[in-house]
């Protein structure tokens, strides 16, 4: 199944964590692709450093929950600590399962497509770089139209190849 994973983080170690993810996932996913790297202004918790964001595409042969568990394990191994007092605060690595082919899923553990991706330019811009004609599988609406409806969220391409 073709999957899309969002990468984010905003600590001094984030760029190294991204490179480790890239090296490892090139061996775990088939037909892997990475978007450019983007710099993004914080969206929810404004008193923190800018974020790095990218999207990774690849073919995955397991289940969505298996992939989610691997992503969460990667976050932990990179040193991510979830602060319940500041859930949108600084983090070394955030890996979000955005899309799992055309699957629409709502469960206690996982919602697909990612429930807030249509509100996040830092997800849609790199996703559309890789999949310019992609549609929301919930309603077949264009992700590019969703992006057009968003205001400027401070997303700037930082590096084409990283």
N, C-alpha and C positions, 0 to 999 in steps of 0.2 A: 504494500500500500504506500502511496506517495504521502509523505508527512512533511509538515512545516513546523519548525521549532524556533521560537524567538530566544535570542540571547541578549542579556542585559547585565549591567553592573556599573558601579561608580566608585570603586576604591583604587588605590594605586596598584593593586595586584590584578585588577580586572583584565587588562590586556593579556597578561600571561595566562590567566585562566581561559580566556577565549582561544588562545593559541593551542592550549592543551586539549580543549574540546575539539577544535578543528582537527588536530592530528589524530585523536582517538576515533572520532566519528567517521573519518574517511575510511576507517577499517570496519566500522560497525554497520554503516548504511551503504546501500548500493546507489550508484548514480548521484552521489552527494554534490551539492552546490552550496556556495555561500554568497550572500549578498555583500555589497560594500559595507564598510564600517561607518556608522553614523554617530555623531555627537548630538545629545538631546538634553534640553533643559529639563530639570525635574518637573513632574506634573502634579503630584499630589502633596508631597512633603517638600516644600520649596527650599528649606534651609539645609541644603546639602550640595555636593558637587554634581556637575553635569554627568550624565550617563553615557555609556557606550552601548550601542545597539546594533544588532544584525539579525538576519534570518538565515536558517539552514534548511535546505530541502534534501530529502533522500527517500529511498525506498526501504521500507521496514517490513519484515516478514512476521513479526509477532503481533500481539494484541495492543490496543491503546494503553491499557493499564500496565502491561509489562514495560512499555516505553516510558510511561510516566514514572514508574519506580526507578528506572535507570537514570532518568533526568534528575530526580530528587536525590539519588545517591551521588551523582556527579556534583550537585550543589554542595552536599555535605562534605564530600572529599576535597572540594576546593576551599573549604573553610567557611562556607555560608552559615551564618547564625541568624535564625529568625527571631527578631525582637518583637514580642507581642505588644510592647508599648509604642513601637514605631514600625508597624508592618510595611510601610512604603519608604522606609529610611534606607540608608546606605547598605549596599551589599556587594560582595565580591563577584557573585555570579547568580543570575536568575535565568532559569531555563523553563520556558513555557511551551507546552504542546499546544500549538495554534490550530492546526488542521490535521486530520487523519483521513486523507482522501475525501470522498463525499459524505463521510459518516457524520450524522447528527446524533449527539448523545447528551443526555442530561442525567447525571447520577450524583450521589452524595460525594463521590471522590473526584469526578472529572466531568467537565462540560466541554463539548466540541460542537462547533468551533469555539475557540476561547471566547468567553462571554463578553470581554471588553475590547476585543481587537478592533471593532469598527469605530471605537472612540480614540484610538491610539495611532497617531501619525508615525510614531517610532516603530510600530509594527507594520503598518500598511505600506509605507514607503519602501522598506527593504523587501517586503513580500512582493509588491508589484514590480520591483526591479527584476525579480526572478520569474514571476508569473503575471505578466502584464494584463492578461485577459481573465484572470481568475474571478470566480463568483462565490458568493456566500452560499453554501449548500443548504442553508435553512430556507432561503426564499429566492435563490437564483439572482439576487441583486449584485451589482458590480461593486467589488471592493474599491475600484477607482472612484466611483461615485460617492462612496462613503468617505473616502479621503478628501474629495473636493468639498464636502460638507463641513469638514473640520476647519477650524481657524489655524493660524500659525502656532504650532506647538514647539517651535525652536529646534527643529530637526535639521541637521546640516551634514552632508556627506563629508566624512573626514578622510577616508582612504578607500580607493577603488579596490585595491588588492591588499590583503593583510595576511 
